[in-house]
Amino acid sequence: MPRDLLIGNGSLVVAFDSKYRLADLYFPHVGQENHAGAPSRFGVWVDGTMSWV
């Protein structure tokens, strides 16, 4: 499946899906084992309130 955003340097690739959730994480060999497993979400906890990015 195509990814909307790929960030990498040759030994690390981080891919985000269309909702900008972490979908793929490859390290240290790009294209071999995907370490992310399932889409992940990123949130920030500030002053007792959680905000999902």
N, C-alpha and C positions, 0 to 999 in steps of 0.2 A: 504494500500500500504506500502511495507517495506521502511524503511529509511536507508540511508547509514551511518549516524552518529547521535548517540543519546548521549546527555550529560544530566545528571541529578543527583539529590541527594535524591530522595524520595518524596519531596514535589514540586520540580520544574524539568520539563523535557523540553529540547530544542532539536528538531529533524531537521536535514538537509537532503535535497533530494540529488539525484545523481549529481546535478550541484552545490551543497553546498549552496543552498538558504535556508533560514529559512522556514521550512514547517509547523512545529507544535510547539506550546508553551502551556504547561499545567502547571497551578499553581492555587491554592494550592493543588488540588486533581488530581493526575496523572491519566489519562485515562477518565476523565469526559469532561469538556468543553475545546475545543481547542481555545485558544485566538489569534492564528496567523491568522486564516481565509484563507488567500491565500499565496502562496510562496512570500517571500520578498527578496530583494537584499540589499547588504551592500556595501557602497562606501565611499571613503575618498576624501575630498576636500582640496587640498593643492595648494597654490600659484595660485589660479584662475583656476585650472584644476581639473576635477572630474575623479577619477579612480575607477572603479567597481572591487570588489574583487570576 
